[in-house]
Amino acid sequence: MTAPTQDPTPWELLRAMQQMRDDLRADFAAFASRLAEMVTKNEYAADRRTDELRIRALEADIAEARTNREREQAERLTNRRLAISAIIAPIVVAVITAWLLAGQGK
C-alpha cells in the first residue's frame, strides 16, 4: 500500500488562493468603509476652530448678560431709594411744618 499524498492539488491551491484574494478584497472594502468615516486633520482642526468661536461667542453673551443684570440691579436699587425718599421727604416736611406751626401758636 502506498501512503496518501499530503501535497495539495493545483486546483486546491487555486481555490485557496482565490479564497484568500476574496478575503483580502472583503477586508480592504471593510477597511475602506471605516476609513471613509474618519475625518482628516484639517477637517478636525476646522471643527475645533468653529467650536472655539462658538464658545467665545457664548462667553461674550454670558458676560454681557451678567453686566446687564448688574446694571439693572443697580438701577432698581436707585429707584427704590428715590421712591422711599419721595414718600418720606414730604412726611418729614409735613411733620416739621406742623411742629413749627404748633410752636408759634403758643
C-alpha positions as CSV (number, residue, x, y, z in Angstrom):
1,M,0.0,0.0,0.0
2,T,1.1,3.5,-0.7
3,A,0.7,6.4,1.7
4,P,-1.7,9.1,0.8
5,T,-0.1,12.2,-0.5
6,Q,-0.2,15.3,1.6
7,D,0.5,17.7,-1.2
8,P,-2.5,19.8,-2.4
9,T,-3.5,19.5,-6.0
10,P,-3.2,22.5,-8.2
11,W,-6.9,23.0,-8.2
12,E,-7.0,23.1,-4.4
13,L,-4.1,25.7,-4.5
14,L,-6.1,27.7,-7.0
15,R,-9.2,27.6,-4.8
16,A,-7.2,28.5,-1.7
17,M,-5.6,31.5,-3.5
18,Q,-9.0,32.6,-4.8
19,Q,-10.4,32.4,-1.3
20,M,-7.5,34.4,0.1
21,R,-8.0,37.0,-2.7
22,D,-11.7,37.3,-1.9
23,D,-11.0,37.6,1.8
24,L,-8.5,40.3,1.2
25,R,-10.9,42.2,-1.0
26,A,-13.6,42.0,1.7
27,D,-11.1,43.1,4.3
28,F,-9.9,46.0,2.1
29,A,-13.5,47.0,1.4
30,A,-14.3,47.0,5.2
31,F,-11.1,49.0,5.8
32,A,-12.0,51.5,3.1
33,S,-15.5,52.0,4.5
34,R,-14.1,52.6,8.0
35,L,-11.5,54.9,6.6
36,A,-14.2,56.9,4.8
37,E,-16.0,57.5,8.1
38,M,-12.9,59.2,9.6
39,V,-12.2,62.9,9.3
40,T,-9.0,64.4,8.2
41,K,-6.8,66.5,10.4
42,N,-7.8,69.7,8.5
43,E,-11.5,68.9,9.0
44,Y,-11.0,68.2,12.7
45,A,-9.0,71.5,13.1
46,A,-11.7,73.4,11.3
47,D,-14.3,71.9,13.5
48,R,-12.3,72.8,16.6
49,R,-11.9,76.4,15.5
50,T,-15.6,76.6,14.8
51,D,-16.3,75.2,18.3
52,E,-13.9,77.7,19.9
53,L,-15.6,80.6,18.1
54,R,-19.0,79.4,19.3
55,I,-17.7,79.1,22.8
56,R,-16.2,82.6,22.7
57,A,-19.4,84.0,21.4
58,L,-21.4,82.3,24.2
59,E,-18.9,83.5,26.8
60,A,-19.3,87.0,25.5
61,D,-23.1,86.7,25.6
62,I,-22.9,85.5,29.2
63,A,-20.6,88.3,30.2
64,E,-22.9,90.8,28.5
65,A,-26.0,89.3,30.3
66,R,-24.2,89.4,33.6
67,T,-23.3,93.1,33.1
68,N,-26.8,94.0,32.1
69,R,-28.2,92.2,35.2
70,E,-25.8,94.0,37.5
71,R,-26.7,97.3,35.8
72,E,-30.4,96.6,36.2
73,Q,-29.9,95.7,39.9
74,A,-28.1,99.0,40.5
75,E,-31.0,100.9,38.7
76,R,-33.6,99.1,40.8
77,L,-31.7,100.0,44.0
78,T,-31.5,103.6,42.9
79,N,-35.2,103.6,42.0
80,R,-36.1,102.2,45.4
81,R,-34.1,104.8,47.2
82,L,-35.8,107.5,45.1
83,A,-39.2,106.1,45.8
84,I,-38.5,105.9,49.6
85,S,-37.2,109.4,49.7
86,A,-40.2,110.6,47.6
87,I,-42.5,109.1,50.2
88,I,-40.6,110.0,53.4
89,A,-39.5,113.5,52.4
90,P,-43.0,115.0,52.3
91,I,-43.9,113.3,55.5
92,V,-40.8,114.7,57.3
93,V,-41.5,118.2,55.9
94,A,-45.2,118.0,57.0
95,V,-44.2,116.9,60.5
96,I,-41.6,119.7,60.8
97,T,-44.0,122.2,59.4
98,A,-46.7,121.1,61.9
99,W,-44.2,121.2,64.8
100,L,-43.0,124.7,63.8
101,L,-46.6,126.0,63.4
102,A,-47.6,124.4,66.7
103,G,-44.6,126.1,68.4
104,Q,-45.6,129.6,67.0
105,G,-49.1,129.2,68.2
106,K,-48.1,129.3,71.9
